């Protein structure tokens, strides 16, 4: 699954619910899977994946591991941004992430910076330049026998609207679907897998944004 970059796996085969008797998926559902087993097999190992919310050990099965690592599994490692910006001025946000999944995202998708103000007002800042391409966020370098995760760096440059009211805003990363019909649907936006990346949606369910901090907009 890792070597061939699987993004999905069908339950229509090798599952007793469809086949009438136990097959591979049934075995995976019953098979315990641990962090040491993942390390020994040099499989992707997400930070905290084998822990519960309290930091204790969480029981996992092989089926759960496969389910949770099919396709991409992005973890935000670091975000850098200015403490304050001027209305009408430039802004640059730098993020570092790793992909613990089996594959990179398949479809093109914008990587955008958004400001969330009072009343859940969202101001999306258009990216300048070529921008980041999530399709390049591969889990590891081809041919690496250790399958070490690549640290991907994306720097999103934009400009703050000149008429934006001064004040403090929540700063976030928004990775919406590229299709216009799905862009304003929070369910279609990419999510990071780590717990400490705060996920925010508006009341209408249009924006799915990862909040990474606060920033002051000055006149």
C-alpha positions in Angstrom: 0.0 0.0 0.0 2.8 2.4 0.8 5.1 1.5 -2.1 2.2 1.8 -4.6 0.8 5.0 -3.1 -2.7 3.7 -2.4 -5.3 6.4 -2.0 -8.4 4.1 -1.5 -9.3 0.5 -0.9 -12.6 -1.0 -1.7 -14.7 -3.0 0.8 -16.4 -4.8 -2.1 -13.7 -7.6 -2.1 -12.1 -9.6 0.7 -14.8 -8.7 3.3 -17.3 -11.3 4.7 -20.2 -8.8 4.5 -19.9 -9.0 0.7 -18.2 -12.3 0.1 -20.0 -14.5 2.7 -17.0 -15.8 4.6 -13.9 -14.2 6.3 -11.2 -12.7 4.1 -8.3 -10.3 4.4 -10.2 -7.3 5.7 -11.9 -9.4 8.4 -8.4 -10.4 9.6 -7.2 -6.8 9.6 -10.2 -5.7 11.7 -9.2 -8.3 14.4 -5.4 -7.8 14.2 -3.9 -5.6 16.8 -1.4 -3.1 15.4 1.2 -1.2 17.6 3.7 1.6 17.2 6.6 -0.8 17.4 5.1 -2.9 14.6 4.9 0.3 12.4 8.5 1.2 13.3 9.8 -2.3 12.5 8.0 -2.3 9.2 9.3 1.3 8.4 5.7 2.4 7.9 4.5 6.1 8.4 4.1 6.8 12.1 2.1 9.9 12.9 2.9 11.8 16.1 0.4 10.7 18.8 -1.4 8.3 16.5 -1.1 5.5 19.1 -2.2 7.8 22.0 -5.6 8.8 23.3 -6.5 12.4 24.2 -5.0 11.9 27.7 -1.7 10.7 26.3 -2.3 7.1 27.2 -1.8 4.1 24.9 -4.6 3.8 22.3 -5.5 0.3 20.9 -5.3 0.2 17.1 -6.0 -2.5 14.6 -4.3 -3.1 11.2 -7.6 -2.1 9.5 -7.7 1.3 11.4 -4.1 2.0 10.4 -4.7 1.3 6.8 -7.9 3.3 6.8 -6.2 6.3 8.4 -3.1 6.3 6.1 -4.7 5.7 2.7 -4.0 8.8 0.5 -2.4 11.8 2.3 -2.1 12.4 6.0 -0.7 15.9 6.4 0.7 17.1 9.7 1.5 20.8 10.3 4.9 21.0 12.0 5.6 24.8 12.2 4.1 28.1 11.1 5.8 31.4 10.9 4.1 34.8 10.4 4.5 38.4 11.4 2.9 39.7 14.7 1.5 42.7 12.8 0.9 43.9 9.3 -0.3 47.1 7.7 -3.5 47.4 5.8 -2.6 47.4 2.1 0.9 46.0 2.9 2.5 42.6 2.1 2.2 39.5 4.3 4.2 36.3 4.1 3.2 33.1 6.0 5.6 30.1 6.0 4.5 26.6 7.0 6.3 23.3 7.4 4.5 20.0 7.1 5.0 16.3 6.6 2.9 13.7 4.9 2.5 10.5 6.9 0.1 8.9 4.5 0.7 6.5 1.6 0.4 9.1 -1.2 0.3 12.8 -2.1 -2.9 14.6 -2.8 -4.1 13.8 -6.4 -5.9 17.0 -7.5 -4.7 20.6 -7.7 -5.7 22.7 -4.7 -4.9 26.3 -3.6 -3.0 27.0 -0.4 -4.4 30.3 0.9 -4.1 32.6 4.0 -7.3 33.7 5.6 -8.1 36.3 8.3 -11.1 35.6 10.6 -12.5 38.7 12.3 -15.4 39.5 14.6 -18.7 38.0 13.6 -17.0 35.2 11.8 -16.1 37.5 8.9 -13.5 35.8 6.7 -11.1 37.7 4.5 -9.2 35.4 2.1 -5.9 36.8 0.9 -5.2 36.0 -2.8 -1.8 34.2 -3.2 0.8 36.0 -5.2 3.2 34.1 -7.5 3.1 30.5 -8.4 2.0 29.3 -4.9 2.4 25.9 -3.3 1.2 22.7 -5.0 -0.1 20.0 -2.6 0.4 17.4 -5.3 4.1 17.7 -4.7 3.7 16.9 -1.0 5.0 13.3 -1.3 5.5 11.2 1.9 9.2 10.4 1.2 11.9 10.6 -1.5 11.7 7.9 -4.2 14.2 5.2 -3.5 14.8 6.1 0.2 15.2 2.7 1.9 14.3 4.3 5.3 11.2 6.0 4.0 12.0 9.2 6.0 9.3 11.8 5.8 10.1 14.9 3.7 9.6 18.2 5.4 7.7 20.3 2.9 8.0 24.1 3.1 5.3 26.4 1.7 5.6 30.2 1.8 2.4 32.0 0.9 2.8 35.6 -0.1 -0.1 38.0 -0.4 -1.3 41.5 0.4 -3.7 42.8 3.0 -6.7 44.7 1.6 -6.1 48.4 2.0 -9.6 49.0 3.4 -9.4 46.2 6.0 -10.4 47.5 9.5 -7.6 47.6 12.0 -7.7 45.2 14.9 -6.7 41.7 15.8 -7.6 38.8 13.5 -7.2 35.0 13.7 -4.8 33.9 11.0 -5.4 30.6 9.3 -4.5 28.3 6.4 -7.3 27.4 4.0 -7.0 24.6 1.5 -10.3 24.5 -0.3 -11.3 22.3 -3.2 -10.2 23.9 -6.5 -13.7 23.3 -8.1 -15.8 26.5 -7.9 -18.9 24.4 -7.0 -17.1 22.9 -4.0 -14.8 25.7 -3.0 -17.2 27.1 -0.3 -17.9 23.7 1.3 -15.9 23.1 4.5 -16.4 19.4 4.1 -14.2 19.5 1.0 -11.3 21.5 2.5 -8.1 19.7 3.4 -7.5 19.1 7.1 -4.3 18.5 9.0 -4.1 15.4 11.0 -2.4 16.7 14.2 -4.6 17.6 17.2 -2.8 20.9 17.9 -3.9 22.4 14.5 -7.2 24.1 15.4 -9.9 23.5 12.9 -12.5 26.3 12.5 -15.7 26.5 10.4 -18.2 29.2 10.1 -21.9 28.8 10.9 -22.8 28.3 7.3 -20.2 25.6 6.8 -18.5 27.4 3.9 -15.0 27.7 5.3 -12.8 25.0 6.8 -9.7 26.8 8.1 -6.8 25.8 10.3 -6.1 28.6 12.7 -2.4 29.0 13.4 -2.4 32.2 15.6 -3.5 35.8 15.8 -2.2 38.9 13.9 -2.7 42.6 14.3 -3.7 44.7 11.3 -2.6 48.4 11.6 -3.5 51.5 9.7 
